[in-house]
Amino acid sequence: MLTPRRARLSDIGYMAYKLRPADREEVWASAAVTPYMALKEGYFHSHDPMVGADEQDSPVCMGGVGPSGDPQAGCVWMLATTDLEKHQISFLRRSKPWLETWHQQYPVLFNCVDERNQLHIKWLQWLGFTFIRRHPEWGFERRPFLEFVRLHV
């Protein structure tokens, strides 16, 4: 069972070490950053970044939403550890309330996802995001990424 809580700086190192391989590949392909750097960037540029913590209070996933330059649109993100597999149902149950909290700040949520990250893509579809554009050569590695968006309803 995952318990939501505010992310802590100390969560970053733990999560970086245990990040899912697909998430690790995505942050490198996008911006040539390590998992630690990606989590730190997300932590400091998000309004109230959240963690889903396991029974031992260890972070399993971390996400948030930050400003994009448009006051109506927030850049949403989520990264997870390999322990996510043990908490899939709890994660799915917690996802929609987090999304609604983030929509309270921004009516439009968006970002891009590595086309190889199929688990992330299925999750985003389940949450009601729409894929609006395929970027065939995105980021540092010039890989295909999918741009997604969700409007608050």
N, C-alpha and C positions, 0 to 999 in steps of 0.2 A: 504494500500500500504506500503510495506516495503522498507526502504531506507538503502542501505549498508553503513556502516561506520566502522572505526577502533574501536575495543572494548576498553572500559575504565575500569579501576579498579572498579569504582563505579557501573558498570553494574553487577558485580559478585553477590553482596548481593541481588539486585533486582531479578535477574534471579534465584538464589538459592531458594528464597522464593516461586517463582511461577513455578518452574520446573515441566514439565509434569510428572505424576506419573510413566509412563513407563521408562522415563529417570532417574528418582530418583531411581527406583528399579534396573536399569541396573548398575549405578555407584556403588551402594552398593554391588550388587552381584559380580561385577568384582573385586573391590579393597577395599571394606569395608570403603568407604569414603562418607562423606556427599556431597550433591550437591555443597555447598560452596567450599569445598576442591577440588572437581573434576573440577569445573570451574576455580578456582585459578590455579590449576596445568596446565590445558589446556592453560590458558592465558599466564602464564610465560614460557611455553615450546613450544609455537608456534611462527612461524614467522608471524608477523602482524595478530593477531587474529581479526576476523571480527564479526560484529553484524548486524542483520537485525532489524532496529528500526522502530517502528510504527509512526503514525502521531504526537504523543507527544514526540518523541525521546526516548521512553522506549524500551529496548531491548526485542525482541521476540525470537530470536535465537542467539547463539554464536557458532563459530566454527573456526577451524584453522588446520594447519598442522605443525608438528614438526619433528625434526631429529629422525632417528631410529637406527643410527649406520652405516647404509649403505648410502653412499652419493646419491644413485639413488632412494632410497625409503623413503617416508615420511609417518608418522603416522597421519592420518586424523581423525578429530572428529567433532561432532556437537551435541549440546544440545539445547532444546527449552522449552519455557514456555507454559502454558496452553492457552495462547493467540494465539498460532500458528493456531488453528482452524479457527480463524477469518481472517487469512492471507494466507490460503493455496495456492491460485493461485499465489500471489505475491512471496511467498516463493519458489515455484517451478520455477518460471521465474528467480529468482536470483540465484538459486542453481547451474545451469550449468556454468554461468560466474565465480562464486567463484571457482568451481572445476577446470576450465581452468587456473585460476590464480595460484592455488596451484600446478597444473601440470607444470607450468613454473619453479618451484623450484625443483620438483621431478617427474621424468617420471613414477614412480610407487607410487601409493597411496594404503594404506592398513589399516586394523584394524580388530577388532572383535566386533560383536553385539550380545546382549542377544537374544536368540531365541524367547523369549516372546514378544519382541519389534517389533511387526508385521508392524506397521506404518513405522518404521525406515527401516525395511527390504524391504518393497515395494518401498520406496524412493530410497534406494541404487540400487535396480534393475533398476528403472526408469533412474537413472544416468549412468547406464552401468557398474556397478561393477559386478564382478563374485564372487560367493561364492565357495571357494576352499576347505574348510575343516570344518567339524563339530567337535567341541571339546565337548564331552559329559559331562565333569566335569571341567569347567573353573573357575578360579578366586576364590575369598573368599568363595562364597556360593556353589562352585562346580556345577554350573548350565550349561546347554548346551548353548554354544556360537558358532556363525558362523564366520569363518574367511573370509574376503572379500578382493578383490584386483581390481585395475583398472590400466591399462597401458595407457599411453598417446598415442593417435593415431593422 
